[in-house]
Amino acid sequence: MERSIIDYCLRKKGASKDYPFGPEPLVIKVAGKMFALISDKGDSFDISLKCDPVIAENLREQYEAIRPGYHMNKNHWNTITIDGSLPMSEIFDMIDHSYDLVVKNLPRSLRESIL
């Protein structure tokens, strides 16, 4: 499951992986800006994703596995424990949303070079 999520993130246009904090966590960026942070916890793993604040709060209310971003801006980031309790389609939608938010805020010239 972790591998498929990482692969999904890396298939995004302009996505690259980085380890700016050491061997853990894996950070996935677009144009040098983070849109996913993945931490292995042994029996499960976490992914932190950027999210619109209203949507973020709604997701936290719906799913126990989604909480405010760990060591992140709690309004704009969610940390999701990937433990099988969420459908993969929902996780992929959250990855898409995070990527789109980051790309949308890039300077126009960078956005155009990626898309």
MDTraj code that builds the backbone (N, CA, C; nanometers):
import mdtraj as md
import numpy as np

residues = "MET GLU ARG SER ILE ILE ASP TYR CYS LEU ARG LYS LYS GLY ALA SER LYS ASP TYR PRO PHE GLY PRO GLU PRO LEU VAL ILE LYS VAL ALA GLY LYS MET PHE ALA LEU ILE SER ASP LYS GLY ASP SER PHE ASP ILE SER LEU LYS CYS ASP PRO VAL ILE ALA GLU ASN LEU ARG GLU GLN TYR GLU ALA ILE ARG PRO GLY TYR HIS MET ASN LYS ASN HIS TRP ASN THR ILE THR ILE ASP GLY SER LEU PRO MET SER GLU ILE PHE ASP MET ILE ASP HIS SER TYR ASP LEU VAL VAL LYS ASN LEU PRO ARG SER LEU ARG GLU SER ILE LEU".split()
xyz = np.array([
    [0.0826, -0.1199, 0.0000],
    [0.0000, 0.0000, 0.0000],
    [0.0871, 0.1265, 0.0000],
    [0.1902, 0.1283, 0.0835],
    [0.2786, 0.2456, 0.0895],
    [0.3426, 0.2709, -0.0466],
    [0.3914, 0.1636, -0.1089],
    [0.4568, 0.1778, -0.2392],
    [0.3612, 0.2376, -0.3426],
    [0.2351, 0.1919, -0.3438],
    [0.1407, 0.2436, -0.4428],
    [0.1102, 0.3914, -0.4183],
    [0.1093, 0.4345, -0.2935],
    [0.0854, 0.5759, -0.2629],
    [0.2057, 0.6598, -0.3054],
    [0.3247, 0.6123, -0.2769],
    [0.4455, 0.6839, -0.3190],
    [0.4501, 0.6924, -0.4713],
    [0.4241, 0.5809, -0.5391],
    [0.4238, 0.5800, -0.6857],
    [0.3200, 0.6770, -0.7413],
    [0.2030, 0.6808, -0.6788],
    [0.0974, 0.7723, -0.7235],
    [0.1454, 0.9172, -0.7130],
    [0.2064, 0.9523, -0.6006],
    [0.2587, 1.0877, -0.5820],
    [0.3636, 1.1214, -0.6872],
    [0.4531, 1.0275, -0.7127],
    [0.5636, 1.0533, -0.8049],
    [0.5204, 1.0568, -0.9511],
    [0.4020, 1.0070, -0.9832],
    [0.3500, 1.0158, -1.1200],
    [0.2954, 1.1547, -1.1524],
    [0.2814, 1.2394, -1.0519],
    [0.2338, 1.3762, -1.0756],
    [0.3399, 1.4520, -1.1557],
    [0.2951, 1.5375, -1.2473],
    [0.3885, 1.6143, -1.3307],
    [0.4806, 1.6987, -1.2435],
    [0.6112, 1.6845, -1.2658],
    [0.7101, 1.7636, -1.1949],
    [0.7423, 1.7155, -1.0543],
    [0.6816, 1.6047, -1.0102],
    [0.7037, 1.5556, -0.8739],
    [0.8413, 1.4925, -0.8598],
    [0.9014, 1.5132, -0.7434],
    [1.0302, 1.4516, -0.7130],
    [1.0356, 1.4197, -0.5646],
    [1.1199, 1.3205, -0.5315],
    [1.1319, 1.2864, -0.3898],
    [1.2591, 1.3464, -0.3329],
    [1.2527, 1.3713, -0.2013],
    [1.3632, 1.4355, -0.1327],
    [1.3655, 1.3851, 0.0117],
    [1.4817, 1.3928, 0.0726],
    [1.4977, 1.3547, 0.2129],
    [1.5679, 1.4696, 0.2858],
    [1.5020, 1.5856, 0.2982],
    [1.5681, 1.7024, 0.3579],
    [1.5940, 1.6896, 0.5079],
    [1.5286, 1.5931, 0.5748],
    [1.5412, 1.5773, 0.7197],
    [1.6212, 1.4532, 0.7585],
    [1.6882, 1.3894, 0.6630],
    [1.7601, 1.2655, 0.6887],
    [1.6904, 1.1502, 0.6198],
    [1.7144, 1.0261, 0.6641],
    [1.6561, 0.9100, 0.5968],
    [1.5038, 0.9002, 0.6111],
    [1.4465, 0.9665, 0.7055],
    [1.3013, 0.9724, 0.7272],
    [1.2655, 1.1158, 0.7575],
    [1.1563, 1.1653, 0.7184],
    [1.0558, 1.1094, 0.6305],
    [1.0871, 1.1377, 0.4834],
    [1.0125, 1.0728, 0.3969],
    [1.0202, 1.0988, 0.2534],
    [0.9335, 1.2212, 0.2241],
    [0.9909, 1.3195, 0.1568],
    [0.9173, 1.4396, 0.1183],
    [0.9017, 1.4382, -0.0333],
    [0.7794, 1.4594, -0.0796],
    [0.7554, 1.4658, -0.2236],
    [0.7172, 1.6092, -0.2576],
    [0.7900, 1.6635, -0.3566],
    [0.7774, 1.8044, -0.3912],
    [0.7416, 1.8219, -0.5383],
    [0.6892, 1.9401, -0.5672],
    [0.6724, 1.9854, -0.7043],
    [0.7328, 2.1261, -0.7078],
    [0.8242, 2.1489, -0.8004],
    [0.8939, 2.2773, -0.8131],
    [0.9534, 2.3221, -0.6799],
    [1.0084, 2.2270, -0.6046],
    [1.0729, 2.2584, -0.4789],
    [0.9797, 2.2811, -0.3613],
    [0.8489, 2.2668, -0.3822],
    [0.7496, 2.2875, -0.2763],
    [0.6878, 2.1535, -0.2368],
    [0.6825, 2.1286, -0.1084],
    [0.6308, 2.0018, -0.0572],
    [0.4791, 1.9922, -0.0751],
    [0.4345, 1.8743, -0.1235],
    [0.2909, 1.8470, -0.1231],
    [0.2572, 1.7177, -0.0500],
    [0.3585, 1.6375, -0.0151],
    [0.3356, 1.5145, 0.0623],
    [0.4593, 1.4839, 0.1463],
    [0.4335, 1.4385, 0.2680],
    [0.5405, 1.3973, 0.3585],
    [0.4995, 1.2608, 0.4126],
    [0.5835, 1.1593, 0.3917],
    [0.5470, 1.0215, 0.4256],
    [0.6425, 0.9670, 0.5310],
    [0.5848, 0.9191, 0.6421],
    [0.6626, 0.8630, 0.7534],
    [0.6217, 0.7191, 0.7769],
    [0.7192, 0.6297, 0.7782],
    [0.6951, 0.4876, 0.8047],
    [0.6886, 0.4658, 0.9554],
    [0.5809, 0.3987, 1.0014],
    [0.5645, 0.3727, 1.1445],
    [0.5681, 0.2233, 1.1761],
    [0.6204, 0.1432, 1.0835],
    [0.6280, -0.0009, 1.1060],
    [0.5035, -0.0725, 1.0578],
    [0.3994, -0.0804, 1.1424],
    [0.2769, -0.1500, 1.1051],
    [0.1822, -0.0627, 1.0231],
    [0.2090, 0.0652, 1.0172],
    [0.1314, 0.1574, 0.9351],
    [0.2255, 0.2705, 0.8946],
    [0.1744, 0.3649, 0.8206],
    [0.2537, 0.4828, 0.7901],
    [0.1616, 0.6029, 0.7803],
    [0.2203, 0.7202, 0.7932],
    [0.1455, 0.8454, 0.7864],
    [0.1832, 0.9199, 0.6606],
    [0.0860, 0.9921, 0.6062],
    [0.1131, 1.0848, 0.4975],
    [0.0504, 1.2177, 0.5365],
    [0.1293, 1.3232, 0.5289],
    [0.0789, 1.4575, 0.5549],
    [0.0590, 1.5258, 0.4215],
    [-0.0594, 1.5866, 0.4066],
    [-0.0973, 1.6482, 0.2803],
    [-0.1566, 1.7864, 0.3045],
    [-0.1269, 1.8774, 0.2153],
    [-0.1846, 2.0109, 0.2215],
    [-0.3337, 1.9993, 0.1902],
    [-0.4138, 2.0867, 0.2525],
    [-0.5582, 2.0778, 0.2335],
    [-0.6225, 2.2135, 0.2607],
    [-0.7244, 2.2465, 0.1848],
    [-0.8044, 2.3651, 0.2126],
    [-0.8575, 2.3537, 0.3557],
    [-0.8483, 2.4603, 0.4359],
    [-0.8881, 2.4516, 0.5771],
    [-1.0303, 2.4006, 0.6018],
    [-1.1257, 2.4405, 0.5205],
    [-1.2644, 2.3953, 0.5399],
    [-1.2755, 2.2452, 0.5104],
    [-1.2144, 2.2024, 0.4030],
    [-1.2155, 2.0600, 0.3672],
    [-1.1392, 1.9792, 0.4723],
    [-1.0266, 2.0343, 0.5193],
    [-0.9454, 1.9641, 0.6201],
    [-1.0283, 1.9343, 0.7444],
    [-1.1009, 2.0317, 0.7926],
    [-1.1833, 2.0134, 0.9125],
    [-1.2925, 1.9102, 0.8876],
    [-1.3535, 1.9158, 0.7712],
    [-1.4586, 1.8208, 0.7354],
    [-1.4044, 1.6780, 0.7331],
    [-1.2870, 1.6591, 0.6734],
    [-1.2262, 1.5255, 0.6669],
    [-1.1928, 1.4731, 0.8063],
    [-1.1441, 1.5611, 0.8936],
    [-1.1112, 1.5205, 1.0311],
    [-1.2350, 1.4739, 1.1068],
    [-1.3488, 1.5381, 1.0776],
    [-1.4741, 1.4982, 1.1426],
    [-1.5243, 1.3642, 1.0891],
    [-1.4984, 1.3358, 0.9626],
    [-1.5474, 1.2131, 0.8993],
    [-1.4644, 1.0895, 0.9316],
    [-1.3322, 1.1080, 0.9449],
    [-1.2431, 0.9927, 0.9557],
    [-1.1527, 1.0027, 1.0784],
    [-1.1505, 0.8983, 1.1567],
    [-1.0637, 0.8934, 1.2739],
    [-0.9156, 0.8939, 1.2357],
    [-0.8834, 0.8414, 1.1187],
    [-0.7438, 0.8310, 1.0747],
    [-0.6866, 0.9644, 1.0260],
    [-0.7692, 1.0690, 1.0172],
    [-0.7231, 1.1994, 0.9696],
    [-0.7234, 1.2969, 1.0863],
    [-0.6079, 1.3600, 1.1054],
    [-0.5952, 1.4562, 1.2151],
    [-0.5149, 1.5770, 1.1664],
    [-0.5123, 1.6839, 1.2466],
    [-0.4330, 1.8014, 1.2054],
    [-0.2886, 1.7629, 1.1779],
    [-0.2278, 1.8307, 1.0841],
    [-0.0916, 1.7991, 1.0410],
    [0.0087, 1.7938, 1.1547],
    [0.0790, 1.6824, 1.1651],
    [0.1811, 1.6631, 1.2673],
    [0.3036, 1.7462, 1.2319],
    [0.3431, 1.8374, 1.3182],
    [0.4549, 1.9294, 1.2954],
    [0.4339, 2.0153, 1.1710],
    [0.3084, 2.0426, 1.1388],
    [0.2755, 2.1230, 1.0209],
    [0.1762, 2.2303, 1.0641],
    [0.1451, 2.3229, 0.9738],
    [0.0403, 2.4202, 0.9996],
    [-0.0911, 2.3442, 1.0114],
    [-0.1507, 2.3464, 1.1284],
    [-0.2697, 2.2648, 1.1576],
    [-0.3915, 2.3060, 1.0749],
    [-0.3940, 2.4288, 1.0254],
    [-0.5072, 2.4732, 0.9431],
    [-0.4983, 2.4230, 0.7999],
    [-0.3768, 2.4088, 0.7502],
    [-0.3578, 2.3807, 0.6078],
    [-0.3025, 2.2418, 0.5769],
    [-0.2779, 2.1610, 0.6786],
    [-0.2225, 2.0282, 0.6554],
    [-0.2964, 1.9251, 0.7396],
    [-0.3199, 1.8091, 0.6807],
    [-0.3730, 1.6932, 0.7513],
    [-0.2678, 1.5834, 0.7518],
    [-0.2635, 1.5082, 0.8599],
    [-0.1828, 1.3873, 0.8645],
    [-0.2787, 1.2694, 0.8672],
    [-0.2614, 1.1789, 0.7738],
    [-0.3503, 1.0641, 0.7569],
    [-0.2725, 0.9373, 0.7897],
    [-0.3250, 0.8584, 0.8826],
    [-0.2647, 0.7290, 0.9118],
    [-0.3194, 0.6289, 0.8111],
    [-0.2298, 0.5682, 0.7373],
    [-0.2681, 0.4703, 0.6353],
    [-0.2653, 0.3336, 0.7034],
    [-0.3831, 0.2895, 0.7446],
    [-0.3952, 0.1644, 0.8197],
    [-0.5045, 0.0735, 0.7635],
    [-0.5535, 0.1067, 0.6433],
    [-0.6587, 0.0265, 0.5818],
    [-0.7989, 0.0753, 0.6107],
    [-0.8129, 0.1782, 0.6955],
    [-0.9466, 0.2259, 0.7305],
    [-1.0052, 0.3228, 0.6276],
    [-0.9217, 0.3751, 0.5385],
    [-0.9681, 0.4679, 0.4348],
    [-0.9581, 0.4029, 0.2980],
    [-1.0567, 0.4255, 0.2121],
    [-1.0462, 0.3734, 0.0753],
    [-0.9292, 0.4407, 0.0012],
    [-0.8599, 0.3643, -0.0799],
    [-0.7477, 0.4193, -0.1565],
    [-0.7938, 0.5350, -0.2449],
    [-0.9145, 0.5278, -0.2979],
    [-0.9637, 0.6358, -0.3834],
    [-0.9707, 0.7677, -0.3059],
    [-1.0070, 0.7619, -0.1801],
    [-1.0124, 0.8825, -0.0959],
    [-0.8706, 0.9369, -0.0724],
    [-0.7763, 0.8490, -0.0490],
    [-0.6370, 0.8901, -0.0284],
    [-0.5833, 0.9551, -0.1558],
    [-0.6103, 0.8935, -0.2700],
    [-0.5647, 0.9509, -0.3969],
    [-0.6288, 1.0872, -0.4215],
    [-0.7562, 1.1042, -0.3864],
    [-0.8223, 1.2345, -0.4003],
    [-0.7539, 1.3400, -0.3133],
    [-0.7144, 1.3021, -0.1916],
    [-0.6462, 1.3961, -0.1025],
    [-0.5079, 1.4323, -0.1560],
    [-0.4383, 1.3358, -0.2168],
    [-0.3083, 1.3636, -0.2789],
    [-0.3279, 1.4610, -0.3953],
    [-0.4288, 1.4362, -0.4790],
    [-0.4582, 1.5258, -0.5915],
    [-0.4835, 1.6680, -0.5419],
    [-0.5634, 1.6807, -0.4375],
    [-0.5983, 1.8106, -0.3811],
    [-0.4732, 1.8826, -0.3300],
    [-0.3868, 1.8119, -0.2590],
    [-0.2637, 1.8706, -0.2069],
    [-0.1749, 1.9201, -0.3207],
    [-0.1550, 1.8351, -0.4186],
    [-0.0723, 1.8711, -0.5348],
    [-0.1300, 1.9944, -0.6044],
    [-0.2610, 1.9927, -0.6279],
    [-0.3261, 2.1048, -0.6972],
    [-0.3118, 2.2358, -0.6202],
    [-0.3259, 2.2304, -0.4876],
    [-0.3096, 2.3517, -0.4063],
    [-0.1684, 2.4079, -0.4189],
    [-0.0693, 2.3202, -0.4154],
    [0.0692, 2.3659, -0.4244],
    [0.0972, 2.4234, -0.5633],
    [0.0561, 2.3531, -0.6670],
    [0.0801, 2.4002, -0.8038],
    [0.0088, 2.5335, -0.8277],
    [-0.1121, 2.5467, -0.7777],
    [-0.1901, 2.6691, -0.7963],
    [-0.1187, 2.7916, -0.7386],
    [-0.0406, 2.7724, -0.6338],
    [0.0279, 2.8842, -0.5693],
    [0.1694, 2.9079, -0.6214],
    [0.2117, 2.8325, -0.7208],
    [0.3427, 2.8551, -0.7815],
    [0.3366, 2.9773, -0.8729],
    [0.4490, 3.0446, -0.8933],
    [0.4511, 3.1526, -0.9919],
    [0.4075, 3.0989, -1.1287],
    [0.3433, 3.1836, -1.2041],
    [0.2856, 3.1436, -1.3327],
    [0.3865, 3.0731, -1.4241],
    [0.5065, 3.1256, -1.4327],
    [0.6066, 3.0654, -1.5220],
    [0.6407, 2.9230, -1.4792],
    [0.6502, 2.8983, -1.3481],
    [0.6762, 2.7621, -1.2990],
    [0.5572, 2.6722, -1.3280],
    [0.4367, 2.7219, -1.3005],
    [0.3143, 2.6448, -1.3265],
    [0.3088, 2.6019, -1.4725],
    [0.3353, 2.6942, -1.5613],
    [0.3269, 2.6646, -1.7053],
    [0.4348, 2.5659, -1.7486],
    [0.5515, 2.5697, -1.6841],
    [0.6572, 2.4775, -1.7217],
    [0.6259, 2.3346, -1.6741],
    [0.5453, 2.3221, -1.5694],
    [0.5084, 2.1905, -1.5160],
    [0.3911, 2.1330, -1.5936],
    [0.2904, 2.2152, -1.6146],
    [0.1674, 2.1675, -1.6791],
    [0.1797, 2.1833, -1.8262],
])
top = md.Topology()
chain = top.add_chain()
for i, resn in enumerate(residues, 1):
    res = top.add_residue(resn, chain, resSeq=i)
    for name in ("N", "CA", "C"):
        top.add_atom(name, md.element.get_by_symbol(name[0]), res)
traj = md.Trajectory(xyz[None], top)
